[in-house]
Amino acid sequence: MNFSSEVLRSDERAIYALRELYSKFGYSRYKVGRFEEYDLYARNKSFLVSENILTFTDTNGKLMALKPDVTLSIIKNISDGKNETHKLYYNENVYRTSAESHGFKEIMQTGLECVGNIDTYAQSEVVMLALKSLESISNEYILDISHMGLVEGLIDAAGLEDGARDEAMDYIKSKNVGALKNLYASASVSEDVCAVTCRLTEMYSTLDEALAVIRINLKNDKMTHAYTELVSINEAMKAYGVSEKLYFDFSVVNDRNYYDGVIFKGFINGIPTGVLSGGRYDKLLSRMGKQCGAIGFAVYLDTLERFGNEDNGYDTDILLVYENVSTNKIIATVKELAESGKTVKVASAPDASARCRQLLKISERGVESLETND
């Protein structure tokens, strides 16, 4: 059977391209159920993209939820093993508010998870696959990367209390350097730590360039460890040939209750929001009683629904109407038009709502053109 990818929307094309990519690197498809107990999501709401959850009461009285996330379901059900590594990818429907419609929507989500013994190679492979995922959608892409260890380490050096720590993270995330300076001044943070924090917050460059700045501004072991991991990732991306697409952005900050390592966010030219998000989330596993590491990401396919889907103004190439003609003759005409690469809609009379390049009429006299719009 001949199949043309032209009939697919951009989000549908992405699903197949990403499935092929992940399978190439030995990731197995993981299937999860449509429902989970609501309590799983209630305990981890800040881990979710959206806190809005569709719920219903099951016949046994349990409060259930249509799953808004796949990662939590995978971690809940996966075996716990420090000496093994689970490499999984998924194509699953999730139910949450859409960035496009701002209402609840069934969204196909694609992503991967690497769970278990996460060493330098495993971590670098996931970052590379995040970059390759973006590349499979568009040639104009970047992946912004940071490390929670850098952020936490600098805030440790500032000596901030819990409330002020969260406030500082919010200012870093929004790149609000003015508010950050005021906060640090009120907390009597040293000028050196304040200057380094502000410099990193304002900086945006390739990871390769950023590492030279980070290296001379390390304040503690937590920052040194984060720097070492970023160096290893940068070297790996050079080996993969994708380092020029990897940018350092200190403002890429995720919830510190779940994430404790490298974090990243992917962008594509033409889409105003991030289309990919992920990172190292060992803390989530610890919260769920798992004694191993994990890193992964998700591609938000709802953001791709209109990307690359050019509307040429037509529903079909040809609208074919018929009058007093045999079914066999209609079939023969449709086959001939379809074999020439045209899309054909058949109707017994002209349809005013149909947008077609050409309106044809078939009768016993033959085929005649009634209207041409292109």
C-alpha positions in Angstrom: 0.0 0.0 0.0 1.3 3.4 -1.0 1.2 6.0 1.8 1.8 9.7 1.5 2.9 11.6 4.6 1.3 14.7 3.1 -2.0 13.7 4.6 -0.6 13.9 8.1 -0.6 17.0 10.3 2.7 18.2 11.7 2.0 16.7 15.1 1.1 13.4 13.5 4.3 13.4 11.5 6.3 14.1 14.6 4.8 11.1 16.4 6.2 8.7 13.7 9.5 10.4 13.4 10.1 10.4 17.2 9.0 6.8 17.5 11.6 5.8 14.9 14.3 7.9 16.6 13.8 6.4 20.0 13.5 2.9 18.7 16.9 3.3 17.0 18.6 3.9 20.3 17.0 0.9 22.0 14.1 2.5 23.8 11.1 0.3 24.1 7.5 1.5 23.8 5.7 1.6 27.2 1.9 1.5 27.4 0.0 2.8 30.4 -3.7 2.8 31.3 -6.0 5.7 30.7 -6.9 6.1 34.4 -5.0 6.5 37.6 -6.1 7.0 41.2 -6.5 10.8 41.7 -4.3 10.6 44.8 -1.2 10.0 42.6 -1.6 13.4 41.0 -2.9 15.2 44.1 0.4 14.4 45.9 2.5 15.6 43.0 0.5 18.5 41.5 3.6 20.8 41.2 5.3 18.2 39.0 2.5 18.5 36.4 2.4 20.8 33.5 -1.1 21.9 34.5 -2.7 21.4 38.0 -6.2 21.0 36.4 -7.2 17.4 36.5 -10.3 15.7 35.2 -11.7 13.3 37.9 -14.6 10.9 38.3 -15.8 8.4 40.9 -15.3 4.8 40.0 -18.0 2.2 40.7 -16.0 1.1 43.8 -16.1 4.6 45.2 -12.5 5.5 44.4 -11.8 8.9 43.0 -10.1 8.4 39.7 -8.4 10.7 37.2 -8.0 10.8 33.4 -4.2 10.9 33.3 -2.7 14.4 32.8 0.8 13.0 32.8 2.7 9.8 31.8 5.9 10.0 33.8 4.2 9.6 37.2 2.4 6.5 35.9 5.6 5.0 34.6 7.5 5.6 37.8 4.7 4.2 39.9 4.6 0.9 38.0 8.3 0.4 37.1 10.5 -2.0 39.0 13.1 -0.5 41.3 16.7 -1.6 40.4 19.9 0.3 40.9 21.9 -2.1 38.6 19.5 -2.0 35.7 18.4 0.8 33.3 14.9 1.0 31.8 14.9 2.9 28.5 11.3 3.6 27.6 9.4 5.8 25.2 5.6 6.5 25.0 2.9 7.8 22.7 0.0 8.4 25.0 -3.1 10.5 25.3 -3.1 12.8 28.3 -6.0 14.9 29.4 -5.3 18.5 30.5 -5.7 22.1 29.6 -4.2 22.8 26.2 -1.8 25.7 25.5 -3.8 26.3 22.3 -7.4 26.2 23.6 -7.0 26.9 27.3 -9.7 24.3 27.9 -9.5 20.6 28.7 -8.3 18.6 25.7 -7.2 15.0 24.8 -3.6 15.5 23.8 -1.2 13.0 22.3 2.1 13.3 24.2 5.4 11.7 23.2 8.5 11.4 25.3 11.0 9.1 26.9 12.3 8.1 30.3 15.6 6.6 31.3 15.2 5.1 34.8 17.7 3.2 36.9 21.5 3.4 36.9 22.0 6.9 35.3 25.7 7.3 34.5 27.4 10.0 32.3 26.6 8.2 29.1 22.9 7.6 29.9 22.4 11.2 30.8 24.2 12.5 27.7 22.2 10.2 25.5 18.9 11.6 26.7 20.1 15.2 26.1 21.2 14.2 22.6 17.8 12.6 21.9 16.1 15.8 23.1 18.1 17.7 20.5 17.5 15.1 17.8 13.7 15.2 18.7 13.7 18.9 17.9 15.7 18.4 14.8 13.2 15.8 13.5 10.5 18.5 13.7 12.4 21.5 12.3 15.9 22.5 11.4 15.5 25.8 13.3 15.7 24.7 16.9 17.6 25.2 20.1 17.8 23.4 23.4 18.2 25.6 26.5 20.0 23.8 29.3 20.8 24.5 33.0 21.4 22.6 36.2 19.5 22.7 39.4 22.8 22.2 41.3 24.1 25.6 40.0 20.9 27.4 41.1 20.7 25.6 44.5 24.5 26.0 45.0 24.4 29.8 44.4 21.4 30.2 46.7 23.2 28.1 49.3 26.1 30.5 49.0 23.7 33.4 49.5 22.6 31.9 52.8 18.9 32.4 52.1 16.0 31.0 54.2 13.3 28.8 52.6 10.9 31.6 51.8 13.6 33.8 50.4 15.0 30.8 48.4 11.7 30.3 46.6 11.5 34.0 45.9 15.0 34.1 44.5 14.2 31.1 42.3 11.2 32.9 40.9 13.3 36.0 40.1 15.9 33.9 38.4 13.2 32.1 36.4 11.7 35.4 35.2 15.2 37.0 34.7 14.1 39.8 37.1 17.6 41.0 38.0 16.4 44.2 39.6 14.1 42.3 42.1 16.9 39.8 42.7 19.3 42.6 43.7 16.8 44.1 46.1 16.2 40.7 47.7 19.9 40.0 48.2 20.5 43.5 49.5 17.7 43.1 52.1 19.2 39.7 53.1 22.7 41.2 53.4 24.0 38.7 50.7 27.7 39.4 49.8 28.2 41.6 46.7 30.3 38.8 45.1 27.5 36.2 45.3 24.9 38.7 44.2 27.0 39.7 41.2 27.6 36.1 40.1 23.9 35.3 40.4 22.9 38.3 38.4 25.5 37.7 35.7 24.5 34.1 35.2 20.8 35.1 35.2 21.4 37.6 32.4 23.7 35.5 30.4 22.5 33.6 27.3 25.1 31.8 25.2 26.1 28.5 23.9 26.9 26.0 26.6 30.5 25.9 25.5 30.9 29.6 26.0 29.0 29.7 29.3 31.2 27.0 30.9 34.2 29.3 30.8 32.3 31.8 32.9 30.8 29.3 35.3 34.2 27.7 35.9 35.7 30.9 37.5 32.5 31.5 39.6 32.1 28.2 41.5 31.2 28.8 45.1 30.8 25.3 46.6 30.9 21.6 46.0 27.3 21.6 44.7 28.1 24.0 42.0 31.4 22.2 41.1 29.5 18.9 40.7 26.9 20.6 38.4 29.7 22.2 36.4 31.4 18.8 35.9 28.2 17.3 34.7 27.6 20.1 32.2 31.1 19.8 30.9 30.6 16.1 30.3 27.3 16.8 28.5 28.9 19.5 26.4 31.8 17.2 25.3 29.3 14.4 24.5 27.2 16.8 22.3 30.4 17.8 20.5 31.0 14.1 19.8 27.4 13.8 18.5 27.8 16.9 16.4 24.9 18.9 17.9 26.7 21.1 20.5 26.0 24.3 18.4 22.3 23.9 19.2 22.8 23.7 23.0 22.5 27.0 24.9 23.0 27.8 28.5 20.0 29.5 30.2 20.2 29.9 34.0 16.5 30.8 34.1 15.5 27.3 33.1 14.4 26.3 36.6 12.1 23.5 37.6 10.5 22.6 41.0 13.3 21.8 43.4 11.2 19.2 45.2 11.4 17.0 42.1 14.4 18.0 40.0 18.0 17.9 41.2 20.2 17.8 38.2 20.4 18.9 34.6 17.2 20.5 33.2 16.4 21.6 29.7 13.7 23.2 27.5 13.4 23.0 23.7 12.2 25.6 21.2 11.4 25.7 17.5 11.3 28.8 15.3 7.7 29.8 14.7 6.3 28.5 18.0 6.2 31.1 20.8 6.3 28.5 23.6 8.6 25.6 24.5 7.7 22.4 22.7 9.9 20.1 24.8 10.8 20.0 28.5 12.7 17.6 30.7 15.5 16.9 33.1 16.9 14.8 35.9 14.3 14.0 38.5 15.9 11.7 41.1 14.0 13.4 43.8 10.6 12.4 42.3 11.7 8.7 42.5 12.8 9.2 46.1 9.4 10.6 47.0 7.8 7.6 45.4 10.0 5.1 47.3 12.3 4.3 44.4 16.0 4.0 45.0 17.4 4.9 41.6 17.9 7.8 39.2 15.8 9.1 36.3 16.0 11.5 33.4 13.6 12.1 30.6 11.6 14.6 28.6 8.2 15.1 26.9 7.4 16.7 23.6 4.2 18.7 23.7 2.5 17.8 20.5 -0.5 20.1 21.0 1.9 23.0 20.3 2.7 21.5 16.9 -0.9 21.2 15.7 -0.7 24.2 13.4 3.1 24.3 12.9 3.9 23.6 9.2 0.3 23.0 8.4 -0.2 25.5 5.6 -3.8 26.1 4.6 -3.9 26.5 0.8 -7.5 27.6 1.0 -8.9 24.4 -0.5 -10.6 21.3 1.0 -10.0 19.3 -2.1 -8.5 19.6 -5.6 -11.6 18.6 -7.4 -15.3 18.7 -6.5 -17.0 16.3 -9.0 -20.7 16.5 -9.3 -22.8 14.1 -11.4 -26.1 14.1 -13.3 -27.9 11.1 -14.8 -24.8 9.0 -15.1 -24.0 5.4 -14.1 -22.1 4.6 -10.9 -19.4 2.7 -12.9 -18.7 5.8 -15.0 -18.4 7.9 -11.8 -16.0 5.3 -10.4 -13.9 5.2 -13.5 -13.6 9.0 -13.6 -12.7 9.2 -9.9 -10.0 6.6 -10.3 -8.5 8.4 -13.3 -8.4 11.7 -11.3 -7.0 10.1 -8.2 -4.3 8.3 -10.1 -3.1 11.6 -11.4 -2.5 12.8 -7.8 -5.6 14.8 -7.4 -7.9 14.8 -4.3 -11.5 14.3 -5.3 -14.8 14.9 -3.5 -17.9 13.5 -5.2 -21.3 15.0 -4.7 -24.7 14.8 -6.4 -24.9 18.6 -6.6 -22.5 21.6 -6.0 -21.7 22.3 -2.4 -21.4 26.0 -1.6 -19.4 25.3 1.5 -16.8 23.2 -0.3 -13.5 24.9 -1.2 -12.2 23.3 -4.3 -9.6 24.2 -7.0 -11.9 23.0 -9.7 -15.5 22.1 -10.0 -16.2 19.4 -12.6 -19.5 17.9 -13.8 -19.8 14.4 -15.2 -22.8 13.3 -17.3 -23.4 10.9 -20.2 -21.9 13.5 -22.4 -18.6 13.3 -20.5 -16.7 15.5 -18.0 -16.9 19.3 -18.2 -15.3 22.0 -16.1 -17.8 24.4 -14.5 -15.4 26.5 -12.4 -11.7 26.9 -11.8 -10.4 28.7 -8.8 -6.6 28.3 -9.2 
